[in-house]
């Protein structure tokens, strides 16, 4: 059940970075986390690439999708 908590938190993070004058923010998401990737995409993030075996989860090395958002409010 979606309640918008993730979107609210990500929105607050984006607002705080723009207030601080930060132009680019980056994140890493496991490729299987399609909901997380969709959330970031809706917030203006784009996929930069995949870092192979850089993450660790349950004692396994995992690929991580690198995503970034460049603020249109900061020039």
C-alpha positions as protocol buffer text, in pm:
chain_id: "A"
residue {
  index: 1
  type: UNK
  ca { x: 0 y: 0 z: 0 }
}
residue {
  index: 2
  type: UNK
  ca { x: 150 y: 331 z: -113 }
}
residue {
  index: 3
  type: UNK
  ca { x: 121 y: 620 z: 130 }
}
residue {
  index: 4
  type: UNK
  ca { x: 363 y: 869 z: -24 }
}
residue {
  index: 5
  type: UNK
  ca { x: 617 y: 859 z: 259 }
}
residue {
  index: 6
  type: UNK
  ca { x: 910 y: 788 z: 24 }
}
residue {
  index: 7
  type: UNK
  ca { x: 810 y: 1068 z: -211 }
}
residue {
  index: 8
  type: UNK
  ca { x: 771 y: 1310 z: 81 }
}
residue {
  index: 9
  type: UNK
  ca { x: 1113 y: 1221 z: 221 }
}
residue {
  index: 10
  type: UNK
  ca { x: 1283 y: 1243 z: -118 }
}
residue {
  index: 11
  type: UNK
  ca { x: 1108 y: 1574 z: -185 }
}
residue {
  index: 12
  type: UNK
  ca { x: 1233 y: 1712 z: 146 }
}
residue {
  index: 13
  type: UNK
  ca { x: 1586 y: 1598 z: 64 }
}
residue {
  index: 14
  type: UNK
  ca { x: 1571 y: 1765 z: -278 }
}
residue {
  index: 15
  type: UNK
  ca { x: 1433 y: 2088 z: -128 }
}
residue {
  index: 16
  type: UNK
  ca { x: 1708 y: 2096 z: 136 }
}
residue {
  index: 17
  type: UNK
  ca { x: 1984 y: 2045 z: -121 }
}
residue {
  index: 18
  type: UNK
  ca { x: 1845 y: 2317 z: -344 }
}
residue {
  index: 19
  type: UNK
  ca { x: 1825 y: 2553 z: -45 }
}
residue {
  index: 20
  type: UNK
  ca { x: 2191 y: 2473 z: 24 }
}
residue {
  index: 21
  type: UNK
  ca { x: 2281 y: 2551 z: -338 }
}
residue {
  index: 22
  type: UNK
  ca { x: 2370 y: 2194 z: -429 }
}
residue {
  index: 23
  type: UNK
  ca { x: 2332 y: 2139 z: -803 }
}
residue {
  index: 24
  type: UNK
  ca { x: 2374 y: 1761 z: -832 }
}
residue {
  index: 25
  type: UNK
  ca { x: 2270 y: 1480 z: -599 }
}
residue {
  index: 26
  type: UNK
  ca { x: 2343 y: 1114 z: -657 }
}
residue {
  index: 27
  type: UNK
  ca { x: 2208 y: 788 z: -526 }
}
residue {
  index: 28
  type: UNK
  ca { x: 2262 y: 418 z: -574 }
}
residue {
  index: 29
  type: UNK
  ca { x: 1980 y: 165 z: -594 }
}
residue {
  index: 30
  type: UNK
  ca { x: 1984 y: -212 z: -637 }
}
residue {
  index: 31
  type: UNK
  ca { x: 1854 y: -290 z: -988 }
}
residue {
  index: 32
  type: UNK
  ca { x: 1582 y: -519 z: -851 }
}
residue {
  index: 33
  type: UNK
  ca { x: 1433 y: -230 z: -653 }
}
residue {
  index: 34
  type: UNK
  ca { x: 1204 y: -119 z: -934 }
}
residue {
  index: 35
  type: UNK
  ca { x: 980 y: 78 z: -697 }
}
residue {
  index: 36
  type: UNK
  ca { x: 1281 y: 275 z: -569 }
}
residue {
  index: 37
  type: UNK
  ca { x: 1404 y: 343 z: -921 }
}
residue {
  index: 38
  type: UNK
  ca { x: 1055 y: 457 z: -1026 }
}
residue {
  index: 39
  type: UNK
  ca { x: 1032 y: 687 z: -723 }
}
residue {
  index: 40
  type: UNK
  ca { x: 1362 y: 851 z: -811 }
}
residue {
  index: 41
  type: UNK
  ca { x: 1265 y: 880 z: -1178 }
}
residue {
  index: 42
  type: UNK
  ca { x: 943 y: 1061 z: -1083 }
}
residue {
  index: 43
  type: UNK
  ca { x: 1156 y: 1300 z: -874 }
}
residue {
  index: 44
  type: UNK
  ca { x: 1372 y: 1390 z: -1174 }
}
residue {
  index: 45
  type: UNK
  ca { x: 1662 y: 1147 z: -1135 }
}
residue {
  index: 46
  type: UNK
  ca { x: 1820 y: 979 z: -1437 }
}
residue {
  index: 47
  type: UNK
  ca { x: 2027 y: 664 z: -1467 }
}
residue {
  index: 48
  type: UNK
  ca { x: 2398 y: 729 z: -1511 }
}
residue {
  index: 49
  type: UNK
  ca { x: 2515 y: 369 z: -1521 }
}
residue {
  index: 50
  type: UNK
  ca { x: 2564 y: 52 z: -1323 }
}
residue {
  index: 51
  type: UNK
  ca { x: 2846 y: -8 z: -1078 }
}
residue {
  index: 52
  type: UNK
  ca { x: 2915 y: -379 z: -1084 }
}
residue {
  index: 53
  type: UNK
  ca { x: 2947 y: -569 z: -758 }
}
residue {
  index: 54
  type: UNK
  ca { x: 2998 y: -249 z: -555 }
}
residue {
  index: 55
  type: UNK
  ca { x: 2716 y: -303 z: -304 }
}
residue {
  index: 56
  type: UNK
  ca { x: 2689 y: -568 z: -37 }
}
residue {
  index: 57
  type: UNK
  ca { x: 2363 y: -722 z: 80 }
}
residue {
  index: 58
  type: UNK
  ca { x: 2315 y: -1045 z: 276 }
}
residue {
  index: 59
  type: UNK
  ca { x: 2685 y: -1127 z: 236 }
}
residue {
  index: 60
  type: UNK
  ca { x: 2666 y: -1103 z: -143 }
}
residue {
  index: 61
  type: UNK
  ca { x: 2830 y: -850 z: -370 }
}
residue {
  index: 62
  type: UNK
  ca { x: 2561 y: -670 z: -571 }
}
residue {
  index: 63
  type: UNK
  ca { x: 2541 y: -437 z: -868 }
}
residue {
  index: 64
  type: UNK
  ca { x: 2412 y: -86 z: -795 }
}
residue {
  index: 65
  type: UNK
  ca { x: 2238 y: 146 z: -1041 }
}
residue {
  index: 66
  type: UNK
  ca { x: 2390 y: 493 z: -1013 }
}
residue {
  index: 67
  type: UNK
  ca { x: 2137 y: 773 z: -1056 }
}
residue {
  index: 68
  type: UNK
  ca { x: 2161 y: 1151 z: -1031 }
}
residue {
  index: 69
  type: UNK
  ca { x: 1944 y: 1461 z: -1030 }
}
residue {
  index: 70
  type: UNK
  ca { x: 2061 y: 1804 z: -1139 }
}
residue {
  index: 71
  type: UNK
  ca { x: 1856 y: 2085 z: -1000 }
}
residue {
  index: 72
  type: UNK
  ca { x: 1687 y: 2314 z: -1252 }
}
residue {
  index: 73
  type: UNK
  ca { x: 1672 y: 2577 z: -975 }
}
residue {
  index: 74
  type: UNK
  ca { x: 2051 y: 2598 z: -934 }
}
residue {
  index: 75
  type: UNK
  ca { x: 2253 y: 2751 z: -1218 }
}
